[in-house]
Amino acid sequence: MNELNGYDIEDLEVGMTASFSKTITEADIILFAGASGDNNAIHINEDFARTTPFGGRIAHGFLTASTISAAIANRLPGPGTIYIAQEMRFVGPVRPGDTVTARVTVKQLTRERSRAVLLTICSVGDKVVVEGEATVRTTSRARREATV
């Protein structure tokens, strides 16, 4: 692993995995609503949210999914990685105070293009709440050395 650039494509192997965990706070939800403009009452109004099938407030799906981005950027492949695509399904709610763990696993590598396909799973405890797949461009020692 390159400390400044994460794992280069040359260092990655199918099956490698990493995770990132974050507790979703009230402040996270309110700040995300402000930053995104998504002020859906299911996220910010407890009285309304109690009338929904969830029975209370839930975090924004994309706030939950942002832990995937943190796992990719900070852990695997790490710094220098560029997101190309993300496919995901939201399969369960996340409530204020829940700790979300995003796990990324290398599924496929295209070394000549410095591309990796990663399985992406977010869980709260043993329950999957987001599942999907990301395509990223990684750093490459060969590309860095060719430019020196």
C-alpha beads as a LAMMPS data file, in Angstrom:
LAMMPS data file: protein, C-alpha beads

148 atoms
147 bonds

1 atom types
1 bond types

-500.0 500.0 xlo xhi
-500.0 500.0 ylo yhi
-500.0 500.0 zlo zhi

Masses

1 110.0

Atoms # bond

1 1 1 0.000 0.000 0.000
2 1 1 1.238 3.454 -0.898
3 1 1 0.557 5.713 2.140
4 1 1 -0.368 8.700 -0.042
5 1 1 -2.154 6.844 -2.828
6 1 1 -3.692 3.765 -1.211
7 1 1 -3.392 0.437 -2.974
8 1 1 -2.128 0.605 -6.529
9 1 1 -3.788 -1.665 -9.075
10 1 1 -0.629 -3.794 -8.986
11 1 1 -1.245 -4.539 -5.272
12 1 1 -4.915 -5.505 -5.481
13 1 1 -6.182 -9.080 -5.564
14 1 1 -9.702 -10.444 -5.950
15 1 1 -11.146 -11.145 -2.500
16 1 1 -9.359 -8.316 -0.656
17 1 1 -11.759 -6.591 1.720
18 1 1 -11.924 -3.551 3.989
19 1 1 -14.534 -1.804 6.080
20 1 1 -15.450 1.569 7.529
21 1 1 -17.934 2.164 10.359
22 1 1 -19.810 5.286 11.390
23 1 1 -22.591 5.978 13.863
24 1 1 -25.270 8.076 12.165
25 1 1 -26.139 10.958 14.483
26 1 1 -28.995 13.445 14.622
27 1 1 -26.532 16.096 13.478
28 1 1 -25.485 13.978 10.470
29 1 1 -29.119 13.704 9.346
30 1 1 -29.875 17.410 9.761
31 1 1 -26.622 18.491 8.102
32 1 1 -27.167 16.055 5.219
33 1 1 -30.701 17.435 4.733
34 1 1 -29.232 20.927 4.530
35 1 1 -26.360 19.980 2.240
36 1 1 -28.466 17.866 -0.119
37 1 1 -31.739 19.803 0.018
38 1 1 -33.572 16.544 0.819
39 1 1 -35.911 17.681 3.570
40 1 1 -38.288 14.713 3.332
41 1 1 -40.277 14.647 6.570
42 1 1 -39.432 10.954 7.084
43 1 1 -35.895 12.116 7.878
44 1 1 -36.502 15.259 9.917
45 1 1 -40.012 15.151 11.442
46 1 1 -40.585 12.464 14.085
47 1 1 -44.363 13.070 14.291
48 1 1 -44.749 12.495 10.558
49 1 1 -42.263 9.609 10.494
50 1 1 -44.241 7.714 13.167
51 1 1 -47.167 7.524 10.690
52 1 1 -45.033 5.709 8.067
53 1 1 -44.316 1.980 7.780
54 1 1 -40.946 2.670 9.464
55 1 1 -42.639 3.913 12.643
56 1 1 -40.085 6.678 13.134
57 1 1 -37.366 8.741 11.501
58 1 1 -34.814 7.125 9.233
59 1 1 -31.545 8.389 7.803
60 1 1 -31.300 9.381 4.159
61 1 1 -30.330 6.445 1.948
62 1 1 -27.500 8.401 0.395
63 1 1 -26.189 9.420 3.819
64 1 1 -26.017 5.728 4.682
65 1 1 -24.408 4.935 1.321
66 1 1 -21.798 7.640 1.842
67 1 1 -20.041 5.206 4.185
68 1 1 -19.236 3.169 1.049
69 1 1 -17.405 6.168 -0.367
70 1 1 -15.475 6.498 2.906
71 1 1 -14.486 2.810 2.821
72 1 1 -13.258 3.163 -0.772
73 1 1 -11.463 6.496 -0.281
74 1 1 -9.893 5.707 3.080
75 1 1 -9.372 1.947 3.058
76 1 1 -9.631 0.003 -0.225
77 1 1 -8.316 0.895 -2.702
78 1 1 -7.718 4.065 -0.670
79 1 1 -6.469 7.602 -1.350
80 1 1 -6.235 8.489 -5.034
81 1 1 -9.150 6.242 -6.029
82 1 1 -11.711 7.766 -8.405
83 1 1 -15.360 6.648 -8.323
84 1 1 -16.690 5.741 -11.785
85 1 1 -20.029 4.077 -11.014
86 1 1 -22.138 2.793 -8.147
87 1 1 -25.144 0.501 -8.373
88 1 1 -27.047 -0.023 -5.127
89 1 1 -30.251 -1.253 -3.573
90 1 1 -31.607 0.131 -0.319
91 1 1 -32.931 -2.913 1.536
92 1 1 -33.378 -1.720 5.117
93 1 1 -33.716 1.436 7.203
94 1 1 -31.037 3.153 9.249
95 1 1 -32.187 5.061 12.303
96 1 1 -30.506 7.879 14.210
97 1 1 -27.939 6.282 16.515
98 1 1 -27.357 3.193 14.324
99 1 1 -23.768 2.285 13.485
100 1 1 -23.370 1.539 9.784
101 1 1 -20.491 -0.637 8.620
102 1 1 -19.613 -0.422 4.938
103 1 1 -17.637 -3.387 3.610
104 1 1 -15.987 -3.355 0.178
105 1 1 -14.605 -6.484 -1.460
106 1 1 -12.581 -6.659 -4.673
107 1 1 -14.672 -8.653 -7.157
108 1 1 -12.904 -8.038 -10.462
109 1 1 -9.756 -6.311 -11.731
110 1 1 -8.871 -4.853 -15.123
111 1 1 -5.220 -4.079 -14.543
112 1 1 -4.446 -2.520 -17.945
113 1 1 -7.129 0.144 -17.291
114 1 1 -6.514 0.412 -13.517
115 1 1 -10.138 -0.525 -12.880
116 1 1 -11.610 -2.478 -9.997
117 1 1 -15.158 -3.689 -9.427
118 1 1 -16.035 -3.837 -5.729
119 1 1 -18.934 -5.499 -3.969
120 1 1 -20.374 -2.914 -1.574
121 1 1 -22.446 -3.840 1.471
122 1 1 -23.670 -1.625 4.324
123 1 1 -24.905 -3.299 7.477
124 1 1 -26.307 -2.334 10.839
125 1 1 -25.288 -5.193 13.093
126 1 1 -26.053 -8.364 11.113
127 1 1 -28.725 -6.704 8.959
128 1 1 -27.832 -5.585 5.421
129 1 1 -29.257 -2.137 4.673
130 1 1 -27.561 -1.291 1.344
131 1 1 -26.055 -3.672 -1.203
132 1 1 -24.472 -3.067 -4.553
133 1 1 -21.384 -2.814 -6.678
134 1 1 -18.917 -0.001 -7.419
135 1 1 -16.513 0.526 -10.284
136 1 1 -13.436 2.592 -9.469
137 1 1 -10.209 3.727 -11.091
138 1 1 -7.227 3.019 -8.896
139 1 1 -3.767 4.455 -8.761
140 1 1 -0.978 2.662 -10.608
141 1 1 2.764 2.492 -9.942
142 1 1 3.351 1.908 -13.642
143 1 1 1.483 5.111 -14.587
144 1 1 3.306 7.130 -11.894
145 1 1 6.705 5.812 -12.970
146 1 1 5.948 6.519 -16.645
147 1 1 5.367 10.206 -15.822
148 1 1 8.564 10.682 -13.794

Bonds

1 1 1 2
2 1 2 3
3 1 3 4
4 1 4 5
5 1 5 6
6 1 6 7
7 1 7 8
8 1 8 9
9 1 9 10
10 1 10 11
11 1 11 12
12 1 12 13
13 1 13 14
14 1 14 15
15 1 15 16
16 1 16 17
17 1 17 18
18 1 18 19
19 1 19 20
20 1 20 21
21 1 21 22
22 1 22 23
23 1 23 24
24 1 24 25
25 1 25 26
26 1 26 27
27 1 27 28
28 1 28 29
29 1 29 30
30 1 30 31
31 1 31 32
32 1 32 33
33 1 33 34
34 1 34 35
35 1 35 36
36 1 36 37
37 1 37 38
38 1 38 39
39 1 39 40
40 1 40 41
41 1 41 42
42 1 42 43
43 1 43 44
44 1 44 45
45 1 45 46
46 1 46 47
47 1 47 48
48 1 48 49
49 1 49 50
50 1 50 51
51 1 51 52
52 1 52 53
53 1 53 54
54 1 54 55
55 1 55 56
56 1 56 57
57 1 57 58
58 1 58 59
59 1 59 60
60 1 60 61
61 1 61 62
62 1 62 63
63 1 63 64
64 1 64 65
65 1 65 66
66 1 66 67
67 1 67 68
68 1 68 69
69 1 69 70
70 1 70 71
71 1 71 72
72 1 72 73
73 1 73 74
74 1 74 75
75 1 75 76
76 1 76 77
77 1 77 78
78 1 78 79
79 1 79 80
80 1 80 81
81 1 81 82
82 1 82 83
83 1 83 84
84 1 84 85
85 1 85 86
86 1 86 87
87 1 87 88
88 1 88 89
89 1 89 90
90 1 90 91
91 1 91 92
92 1 92 93
93 1 93 94
94 1 94 95
95 1 95 96
96 1 96 97
97 1 97 98
98 1 98 99
99 1 99 100
100 1 100 101
101 1 101 102
102 1 102 103
103 1 103 104
104 1 104 105
105 1 105 106
106 1 106 107
107 1 107 108
108 1 108 109
109 1 109 110
110 1 110 111
111 1 111 112
112 1 112 113
113 1 113 114
114 1 114 115
115 1 115 116
116 1 116 117
117 1 117 118
118 1 118 119
119 1 119 120
120 1 120 121
121 1 121 122
122 1 122 123
123 1 123 124
124 1 124 125
125 1 125 126
126 1 126 127
127 1 127 128
128 1 128 129
129 1 129 130
130 1 130 131
131 1 131 132
132 1 132 133
133 1 133 134
134 1 134 135
135 1 135 136
136 1 136 137
137 1 137 138
138 1 138 139
139 1 139 140
140 1 140 141
141 1 141 142
142 1 142 143
143 1 143 144
144 1 144 145
145 1 145 146
146 1 146 147
147 1 147 148
